[in-house]
């Protein structure tokens, strides 16, 4: 009877060692999953309880400092804050960075930037001559100016990239708008078609915003003017001005769109030709700095080695 039981166990393939190993692997897998879950939960807790409140506190501090600077400086502060707000809108960052916060960052950077670089340069003996006499004053003034404009670099870079993206996509959008209007669609239907056909990007965002404003009842004149002021791009401003003029005169916009479309495509071709002609000039610096020294070493190194060996004999 006992032999039959053992035979049945062997035939069924239920090896006790294999079962123990399988259970061990299952337990190890559960431990790893639990460990990863605890790590993810810990990171989320750290982000929610420490990082996010700290970020909010810094944002509030920068905003308070910016408002304080604006109140002290008076009208000039209001004008500069309005300029910062225009740049943030053109960069598409008006929702993430308020203008008062950026002004607060500039104010603090005006103070800590010279201090940090003063500490760094003081540790280098080669730069100690900069802290002698009038040079020290020039160093402080230069570092304060650099620190004041340092926080705006990312805004200006983002604004230039966004404007360049709109500039590249605008001729195709103008062609599509012209074809749609010439085919018999009204301006709103043609604009809706553009919003649907354009690739996701800054131009599509601006067109969607322009379309929503007109749907809410704003006039074409006001919507075009606001979009032109918001983007701060010459090509788009010229197109908006032409459409506003056609709207005031009551003329058809199809010929105006056709002319603007041709102008935009011509300008895009001219910019491409200009960059192609500038490419050889821009390549001169890398050639002089990287390739020519290597060529000179290959050509003259054996000669100098031979001369040195002859002189040492």
C-alpha positions as CSV (number, residue, x, y, z in Angstrom):
1,X,0.0,0.0,0.0
2,X,2.8,2.4,0.9
3,X,4.6,1.5,-2.3
4,X,1.5,2.4,-4.3
5,X,1.3,5.7,-2.7
6,X,4.9,6.6,-3.5
7,X,4.4,5.5,-7.1
8,X,1.4,7.7,-7.4
9,X,3.4,10.7,-6.1
10,X,6.3,10.1,-8.5
11,X,3.9,9.6,-11.4
12,X,2.1,12.9,-10.7
13,X,5.4,14.8,-10.8
14,X,4.8,16.6,-7.5
15,X,8.5,16.7,-6.4
16,X,8.7,18.1,-2.9
17,X,12.0,19.9,-3.6
18,X,10.5,21.5,-6.7
19,X,7.5,22.6,-4.8
20,X,9.7,24.1,-2.1
21,X,11.8,26.0,-4.7
22,X,8.7,27.3,-6.5
23,X,7.3,28.5,-3.2
24,X,10.6,30.2,-2.4
25,X,10.7,32.0,-5.8
26,X,7.1,33.1,-5.3
27,X,8.0,34.5,-1.8
28,X,11.1,36.3,-3.2
29,X,9.0,37.8,-6.0
30,X,6.4,39.0,-3.5
31,X,9.2,40.5,-1.4
32,X,10.7,42.4,-4.4
33,X,7.2,43.7,-5.4
34,X,6.6,44.8,-1.8
35,X,10.0,46.5,-1.7
36,X,9.4,48.3,-5.0
37,X,5.9,49.3,-3.8
38,X,7.3,50.7,-0.5
39,X,10.0,52.6,-2.4
40,X,7.5,54.1,-4.8
41,X,5.3,55.0,-1.9
42,X,8.2,56.6,-0.1
43,X,9.1,58.7,-3.1
44,X,5.5,59.8,-3.5
45,X,5.3,60.7,0.2
46,X,8.6,62.7,0.0
47,X,7.3,64.6,-3.1
48,X,3.9,65.4,-1.5
49,X,5.1,66.2,2.0
50,X,8.4,67.9,1.4
51,X,9.2,68.9,-2.2
52,X,5.8,70.3,-3.3
53,X,5.3,72.4,-0.1
54,X,8.9,73.7,-0.4
55,X,8.3,74.6,-4.0
56,X,5.1,76.4,-3.1
57,X,6.9,78.3,-0.3
58,X,9.7,79.4,-2.7
59,X,7.2,80.5,-5.3
60,X,5.3,82.6,-2.7
61,X,8.5,84.1,-1.4
62,X,9.7,85.1,-4.9
63,X,6.2,86.6,-5.7
64,X,6.2,88.6,-2.5
65,X,9.7,90.0,-3.2
66,X,8.7,90.8,-6.7
67,X,5.6,92.7,-5.6
68,X,7.6,94.5,-3.0
69,X,10.1,95.6,-5.7
70,X,7.3,96.7,-7.9
71,X,5.7,98.9,-5.2
72,X,9.1,100.5,-4.4
73,X,10.1,101.2,-7.9
74,X,6.7,102.7,-8.8
75,X,5.8,103.3,-12.5
76,X,9.1,101.9,-13.8
77,X,8.4,98.7,-11.9
78,X,4.9,98.4,-13.3
79,X,6.3,98.9,-16.9
80,X,9.0,96.3,-16.4
81,X,6.6,93.9,-14.8
82,X,4.3,94.3,-17.9
83,X,7.3,93.6,-20.1
84,X,8.1,90.4,-18.2
85,X,4.5,89.4,-18.5
86,X,4.5,89.9,-22.3
87,X,7.7,87.8,-22.6
88,X,6.2,85.0,-20.5
89,X,3.1,85.0,-22.6
90,X,5.2,84.9,-25.8
91,X,7.1,82.0,-24.3
92,X,3.9,80.2,-23.3
93,X,4.9,80.2,-19.6
94,X,2.4,82.7,-18.2
95,X,0.6,79.9,-16.3
96,X,3.6,78.3,-14.8
97,X,5.7,81.4,-13.9
98,X,4.0,84.6,-12.8
99,X,5.7,87.9,-13.7
100,X,6.0,88.9,-10.0
101,X,7.8,85.6,-9.2
102,X,10.3,86.1,-12.0
103,X,11.0,89.7,-10.8
104,X,11.6,88.2,-7.3
105,X,14.1,85.7,-8.8
106,X,15.9,88.5,-10.6
107,X,16.1,90.5,-7.4
108,X,17.6,87.7,-5.3
109,X,19.9,86.7,-8.2
110,X,21.2,90.3,-8.2
111,X,22.4,89.6,-4.7
112,X,23.7,86.0,-4.6
113,X,25.2,85.9,-8.1
114,X,28.2,88.2,-7.3
115,X,28.7,86.5,-3.9
116,X,28.9,83.0,-5.4
117,X,31.3,84.0,-8.2
118,X,33.4,86.0,-5.7
119,X,33.9,82.9,-3.6
120,X,34.7,80.8,-6.7
121,X,37.2,83.3,-8.1
122,X,38.8,83.9,-4.7
123,X,39.8,80.2,-4.6
124,X,41.7,80.6,-7.9
125,X,45.0,82.4,-7.6
126,X,44.9,83.3,-11.3
127,X,41.8,85.5,-10.9
128,X,42.9,87.3,-7.7
129,X,44.1,90.3,-9.7
130,X,40.4,91.1,-10.5
131,X,39.9,92.1,-6.8
132,X,42.5,94.9,-6.8
133,X,41.5,98.5,-6.9
134,X,38.8,99.6,-9.5
135,X,38.7,96.2,-11.0
136,X,36.8,95.0,-7.9
137,X,34.1,97.5,-8.5
138,X,33.8,96.6,-12.2
139,X,33.6,92.9,-11.2
140,X,30.8,93.5,-8.8
141,X,28.8,95.7,-11.3
142,X,29.3,93.1,-14.0
143,X,28.3,90.2,-11.8
144,X,25.2,92.1,-10.6
145,X,24.1,92.8,-14.1
146,X,24.7,89.2,-15.1
147,X,22.8,88.0,-12.1
148,X,19.8,90.3,-12.8
149,X,19.3,88.9,-16.3
150,X,20.3,85.3,-15.5
151,X,16.7,84.2,-14.5
152,X,15.3,85.5,-17.8
153,X,17.6,83.4,-20.0
154,X,15.3,80.4,-19.9
155,X,12.3,82.6,-20.7
156,X,14.0,84.2,-23.7
157,X,15.3,80.9,-24.9
158,X,11.8,79.4,-24.7
159,X,10.3,82.4,-26.4
160,X,12.8,82.2,-29.3
161,X,12.2,78.5,-29.8
162,X,8.4,79.0,-29.7
163,X,8.6,81.8,-32.2
164,X,10.8,79.8,-34.5
165,X,8.4,76.9,-34.4
166,X,5.5,79.2,-35.3
167,X,7.5,80.8,-38.1
168,X,8.3,77.5,-39.6
169,X,4.7,76.2,-39.5
170,X,2.9,79.5,-40.4
171,X,3.4,79.3,-44.3
172,X,1.7,75.9,-44.5
173,X,-1.1,77.0,-42.2
174,X,-1.6,80.1,-44.4
175,X,-1.7,77.9,-47.5
176,X,-4.4,75.7,-45.9
177,X,-6.4,78.7,-44.8
178,X,-6.2,80.3,-48.2
179,X,-7.3,77.1,-50.0
180,X,-10.2,76.6,-47.6
181,X,-11.4,80.2,-48.0
182,X,-11.0,80.1,-51.8
183,X,-13.0,76.8,-51.9
184,X,-16.0,78.5,-50.4
185,X,-15.7,78.1,-46.7
186,X,-16.3,81.0,-44.4
187,X,-13.4,82.2,-42.1
188,X,-14.6,80.4,-39.0
189,X,-15.0,77.0,-40.8
190,X,-11.6,77.4,-42.5
191,X,-10.0,78.3,-39.1
192,X,-11.6,75.2,-37.5
193,X,-10.2,73.1,-40.3
194,X,-6.7,74.5,-39.7
195,X,-7.0,73.7,-36.0
196,X,-8.0,70.1,-36.8
197,X,-5.2,69.6,-39.5
198,X,-2.3,71.3,-37.8
199,X,0.3,69.2,-35.9
200,X,0.4,69.8,-32.2
201,X,2.6,72.7,-31.4
202,X,2.7,76.4,-30.5
203,X,0.9,77.5,-33.7
204,X,-1.9,75.1,-33.2
205,X,-2.2,76.3,-29.6
206,X,-2.5,79.9,-30.7
207,X,-5.0,79.1,-33.4
208,X,-7.1,77.2,-30.9
209,X,-7.0,80.1,-28.6
210,X,-7.9,82.5,-31.4
211,X,-10.8,80.2,-32.5
212,X,-12.2,79.9,-29.0
213,X,-12.1,83.7,-28.5
214,X,-14.2,84.2,-31.7
215,X,-16.6,81.5,-30.7
216,X,-17.2,83.3,-27.4
217,X,-18.2,86.4,-29.3
218,X,-15.1,88.5,-29.7
219,X,-14.6,90.3,-32.9
220,X,-12.1,89.2,-35.5
221,X,-10.3,92.5,-35.2
222,X,-9.7,92.2,-31.4
223,X,-8.8,88.5,-31.6
224,X,-6.2,89.0,-34.3
225,X,-4.7,92.0,-32.5
226,X,-4.4,90.1,-29.3
227,X,-2.8,87.1,-31.0
228,X,-0.3,89.4,-32.7
229,X,0.6,91.0,-29.4
230,X,0.8,87.7,-27.7
231,X,3.2,85.9,-30.1
232,X,5.4,88.9,-30.9
233,X,6.4,87.5,-34.3
234,X,6.8,89.8,-37.4
235,X,5.4,87.3,-39.9
236,X,2.3,86.7,-37.9
237,X,1.9,90.4,-37.1
238,X,2.0,91.3,-40.8
239,X,-0.6,88.7,-41.6
240,X,-2.9,89.8,-38.8
241,X,-2.5,93.5,-39.8
242,X,-3.5,92.6,-43.4
243,X,-6.5,90.7,-42.2
244,X,-7.5,93.5,-39.9
245,X,-7.2,96.0,-42.7
246,X,-9.3,93.9,-45.0
247,X,-11.9,93.5,-42.2
248,X,-12.1,97.3,-41.8
249,X,-12.5,98.0,-45.5
250,X,-15.0,95.2,-45.9
251,X,-13.1,93.5,-48.7
252,X,-12.8,89.8,-49.4
253,X,-10.1,88.1,-47.4
254,X,-9.3,85.4,-50.0
255,X,-7.0,87.7,-52.1
256,X,-5.3,89.0,-48.9
257,X,-4.7,85.5,-47.7
258,X,-3.2,84.5,-51.1
259,X,-0.8,87.4,-51.0
260,X,0.2,86.8,-47.4
261,X,0.7,83.1,-48.2
262,X,3.0,83.9,-51.1
263,X,5.0,86.4,-49.0
264,X,5.4,83.9,-46.1
265,X,6.7,81.2,-48.5
266,X,9.1,83.6,-50.1
267,X,10.4,84.7,-46.7
268,X,10.9,81.1,-45.7
269,X,12.9,80.4,-48.8
270,X,15.0,83.5,-48.3
271,X,15.8,82.5,-44.7
272,X,16.8,79.1,-45.9
273,X,19.1,80.6,-48.5
274,X,20.6,83.0,-46.0
275,X,21.4,80.1,-43.6
276,X,22.9,78.1,-46.4
277,X,25.2,81.0,-47.3
278,X,26.2,81.6,-43.6
279,X,27.1,77.9,-43.0
280,X,30.6,78.1,-44.5
281,X,31.4,81.2,-42.4
282,X,30.2,79.5,-39.2
283,X,32.2,76.4,-40.0
284,X,35.5,78.4,-40.0
285,X,35.8,78.5,-36.2
286,X,35.5,74.7,-35.7
287,X,37.9,74.2,-38.6
288,X,40.5,76.6,-37.2
289,X,40.1,75.3,-33.6
290,X,39.9,71.5,-34.2
291,X,41.0,70.4,-37.6
292,X,43.9,72.7,-38.5
293,X,45.9,72.0,-35.3
294,X,45.7,68.3,-35.9
295,X,46.8,68.8,-39.5
296,X,49.8,70.9,-38.4
297,X,50.8,68.3,-35.8
298,X,50.7,65.5,-38.4
299,X,52.7,67.6,-40.9
300,X,55.4,69.2,-38.7
301,X,55.7,66.8,-35.7
302,X,58.0,64.4,-37.6
303,X,60.2,67.3,-38.7
304,X,60.5,68.7,-35.2
305,X,61.3,65.3,-33.8
306,X,64.0,64.8,-36.4
307,X,65.5,68.3,-35.7
308,X,65.5,67.6,-31.9
309,X,67.2,64.2,-32.4
310,X,69.9,65.8,-34.6
311,X,70.5,68.6,-32.1
312,X,70.9,66.2,-29.1
313,X,73.5,64.0,-30.8
